[in-house]
Amino acid sequence: MNRAEVLLTLGRPSEERSYHNLQETVVSWRYMDFGGRIMLFNAHFDSSGFLKYTSRTPEPTAEPRR
């Protein structure tokens, strides 16, 4: 799938980051898993805009205020 097809299927993403050393862009959507944890579903695109693979990661938590 290309980027446009993925966005059409999943909707507007929560965030997007580029990793030049990996030659990829990661687009992420937030969701809540069955345990109540906030997770990110990540779509990894190559430099030509095609989906390489997907991953899931826990949402990074903000550091507690001191």
N, C-alpha and C positions, 0 to 999 in steps of 0.2 A: 504494500500500500504506500501511496505517497502521503505527504503531510496534509494536503487538502482533504483527502479521503478520511484520514484519521480524525481531523478536526470536525468534519461533517458528521462523523459517527459519534464522537464523544463530546462535542461542544467546546465551549470556550475553556481554555486551560487556566489553572491557578497561577502557574509560573512557567518561565522558560529560561534555560541557561545554555550557553555555548561553551564547549570545551575544545579549544583549538588544538591542543596536543593530541586529542583523540579523534579529531576531525568529525565531531558530532555535536548535535544540538539535542538537549533533553527537554521535553515538554511534559509538564506534570499536572495531574488533577488530584484534588483532595477528596477523600472519602472516609467513612467510618467503617471499620471492620466489625465482625460479629462480636468481638470482645469489647467494643466501645473505644478502641484506639483509633486516633486519627492517623491515616496512612496517605501515602502518595503513590499513585499509579503513574509510572514514567514511561514515555515513549521515546526511544533513542533513534534519532534520524542521522543518516550519513550526510556527507557534504553535498550530495546531489538531491537531498530532500526525501529519500526513501527510508522507510522504517527498517531498522536493523534488528531490534529486539525490544522487549518490554521488561520492566522490573517493577517491584513494589518495595517501598522503604517506609519506615516509620517517619512521621513528620518530625523534623528537628524541633526540640523544645527550646524556648527562650531561657536564657540563664536567669536564675533567681536574682532579684534585686538585693543589693547589699546595703 
